[in-house]
Amino acid sequence: MDRALAGIQTSRDAVRKLDEVASTAKSSSWPDQYRGVVGSEPGLYFVGLEHLYAAVSDILPGVGRDAGYVARHIASRAYDTAR
């Protein structure tokens, strides 16, 4: 998680953010994300979840594809922040 972008100053803040996301996930049984990117929590990502993007998202070939998407998203955020 990108602490500066997420407004996290301490480890306690990080735990609080993760607790917020976990409580949301518990109510819907899955985190609110698109292809592993959690829009409501900048800097929080998932890979390896069942049917994250496709039926094979939880096995090696699918995880690699999904991780590539997440990596490109992180790189684009870093580029946008650097400008």
Secondary structure as UniProt FT lines:
FT   HELIX           3..6
FT   HELIX           11..28
FT   TURN            35..36
FT   TURN            39..40
FT   TURN            42..43
FT   TURN            50..51
FT   TURN            55..58
FT   HELIX           60..82
//
